[in-house]
Amino acid sequence: MVTPIGTRALTRRQVVGLTVAVVAVELFIALPFLSVPPHDARGIPGPLLIVTSLTGAFFLGPVIGFGLTGAAAVATHLRAAWRALAVAGTPARAIVGILNETLEAEQRYSPGIKFATACVGSLSADGREACFVLAGHPPPILIADGTARPVAASPGPPMGLRRNGPWEAYNLHLPDPPWTLLLYTDGLIEGRAAPESVERYGPDRLAAAAAGLGAPLEEIDVEALLAAVRAANGRPMADDMVVLVLSAQAAARPMAPAVVERSG
């Protein structure tokens, strides 16, 4: 049975046990147009591809194309390929390259499939570092020590548009807990900055709203964030909004700064 959820958020929680940290992984989905089966623990059928792994690997991104059935089939294929590669310990940049080739092959049989955007990455075993690659996807936002900012990383092209990218891998050195790494689809930032404005909401406004909520983000905080985005837009959202929250709980040691650098 498929249950329409309208603009209500669907939440799914996992806990990833790392060497010195417990990271709560929470998925929040606000779908204005799609219907989802609530029993599906693997992700969302259709154009949205959302998967997480108990190994600390993560993947967030939509498949863009014509036709729900075709996009769902491609999303399923990419999800399975990603999971196998992540479990095998394949680096994020290599995963994106392989998924790009997979999507190119799918396009031969499903010409309506245009491209897929994604944030692909993983957390280190000690919970102190995240490595990720952006394929046409907005950078995550790091929330820690009363501040929030988009991570300084430049997205490469979406998968399915270019043979060899290029895609960069970034290593984000995480501060001492508590912190939250906020991953989201561009539906959160492409709405209006105010009901009568032509300016987009944008990642900086999203970061400012998140900073006021603090880390770690709880479900009520994400609901407040989604509500702020909707209020600024002043009308029904034109796109789905998906938030993947990776949060480390508080520790006794002092906070250290976060540093992002290119990898490889």
N, C-alpha and C positions, 0 to 999 in steps of 0.2 A: 504494500500500500504506500502511495506517495502522498505526503502531507505538505500542503503549501504552508510556508512559514512567513510569507509576506516580508515585512521589514524587521521582524523580530530576530534577535541574534541566536544562533545555534552554537552551543559551547561544547567543546570536547577537551578533556584534560588528560595529560600523561605526566608522569614524573620520571625524569631521567636520573638515575643514580650514577654520579661520577666519583672520582677518587676522593676529592675533598669538598664537594658541593652537591647539593640536591637542587636540580634545576627543574622548575615547574614549566611544562609546555602546555599552553592553552591556545585553543583555536576558536576564534569568534567569527561567525559568518552572518552577514546581513544581506539577504538576497531579495531584492525587490521584484524580480521577475521569475526566478526559477523555483521549482519544487524539488524537495530532496527526501529520500527515504530515511527516517530517523535511525533506523537500525544499522545503516552502513557505517562501519567503523574504519573503513579504509580511505574515505575521501568523498568527494562530491561528483556524481555523474554529470556529464555535460561539459561546458566550456571551462569550468574551474578545475584546476589540478592542485590539490592541497594534500600534502603528505608529510608526516614526521616519522621519526624512527627512534626506538629506544636505545639505539647506539649513539645518539647525539647528533645524527645527521638530520638535515632539514631541507625541504624543498617547498617553495611557495610560488605559484604562478598560474595564469590562465592560458588556455589554448584558444586562439582567436580564429574564427572561421565561420562559414555558412552552414547551418544545419546542426541541431543539437545532437543527433545520432552520430554524425561523423566526428564532431569534436569530442564526444564522450569516448568513442572508440580510440581515438588518438591519445586522449588523456590517460586512458587505461594502459595503453602500450607504453607511453613515456613513464608512467608511474612504476610499472613493473621493471622497466629497464633501469630507472634510477635506483630503485630499491636493491636490485642485484648488484649494481656498481657500488652503492654506498656500503653495503654489507661486506663487499670485497675490499674495502678500504681505498677505492679509487679516488685520487685527488679531485677537488671540485672542478678545476678548469678542464681536466680530461673528461669528467662526466658531462659537462656542457658540450664539449666537442662531439662526444659520442651521441648525445641526445639530439644534437643538431643534425647529424647524419641520419639518425633514426627518423626525425621529422621530415627530412628531405625525401626519404624513401616513402613515407606515408603520403606525402603530397602527390606522388605519382598515381596513387590509387584513390586518393580523396582530394581532388583538385580544389574543393571548397575550403580546405584548411590553408590558412594564410601564414600564421606564425605563432610562436608561443613565447611569452616572457617568463622570466624565472629569477628567483634568488635561490641559489644552490649553495649549501655549505655544511659545516659541521662544527660542533664544540669539541675542544680538546678534553681528554680524559680527566684533567684536574679542574676543568671549568674555568680556566683562566684565559682562554683564547678562543676566538671564533675565526674560522677561515671561510670566505664566501666569494662567490662569483655572481655578478649581475648581468643578466642577458635582457636588456631592454626593460629592466625593473628598477623601481626607485630604491635608493639605499636605505638600509634599516636605520632606526633612530635608537640611540643609546640613552637610557635614562638612569642617572646615578647621581648621588650627592646633591640632590635638589635641582639638578639641571637636566636638560634633554637637548640633543642636537643630532641632526642627520650625520651619519658617518661619512667622512670625506672619501668617497669612492665614486668613480665614474662608470656608469653602465656601458657595457658593450652592446652590440646590436641584438635584437631578439633572435631567437633560434628559428631557423627556417628561411632566413633572408639572405644569408651569406655563407659561403662554403667554409671559411676559416675564421670567422669572427672579425676582428680579434676580441678575445675576452681576457681580462685581468683577474688574477686571484689576489684577494686582500686578506691580510692577517690583522685582526682586531684584538689587541691586548686588553682584556677586560679588567676593570677595577675590582677591588675587594667588594664582596656583597654588602648591602643589597644592590642589585642592578636589574634592569630589564632591557632586553633587546627586542624592539618592536619592529616586526616585519608586517608589511601591509600591501595590498593591491592599490593601483593608482586611482581606484574609485574614491578613496578617502581624500585625495588632494586635487581632484579635477573638478569638484563642485565649486560654487561661488564663494568668495571671501565674505560676502554679505548679500542679503536677498536681492538688492537692486544693483549690485556691483557686476562689472564685466571681468573683474580680476579673479583668478583662480585661488582656491584656498591655499594650496601649495604646501610643501614639506616643512617650511619654517613655522607656519602657523600651527601645523599639526604638532611639531616639536614643542612649541610654546604651550599648547594646551596640555600636552603630556607632562611637561615639567611641573605644572601646577598640581598634578596628581601624585607624583613621586613614585619611587620604586620600593618594593616590587608592585607592578600593576596587578590588581585583583579584577575579578569579573565586573564588579560594580564600577571600577575605574574605566574599563574599556567601554562599558555601556555609556558612561558619561562622555567619553571621547567621541563615540559614534553620535550621541545626541548633539554635541557641540558642532560637529560637522554638518549634521542635518539642519540644525537651526541656522547656521551661517548660509547654507544653500537656499533656505526659504521655500523650497518646493521639493517634490519627490526626487530622490537621487536618480541620475541617469545611468548609473553603473552599479554593479555589485560591490560591496565592501567586505573585505576579508582581512582579519588581523591575526597574526601568529605571534604570541607572546612567549618569549624565553626569559625566565626570571630566576635569579639566584637569591636565596634567602639570606638574611642578615648574618654576619659573622662577627666575632669579637675583635678581629684585628683592624687597624686603621685603614681608611680608604686610600687607594693608590690611583693615580691618573690613568685614563685610557689612552692608548696610542694606536693609531692605524697606520699600516705600511703596506706597500705592494709586496706580493710574494712571488718569487720566481721571475 
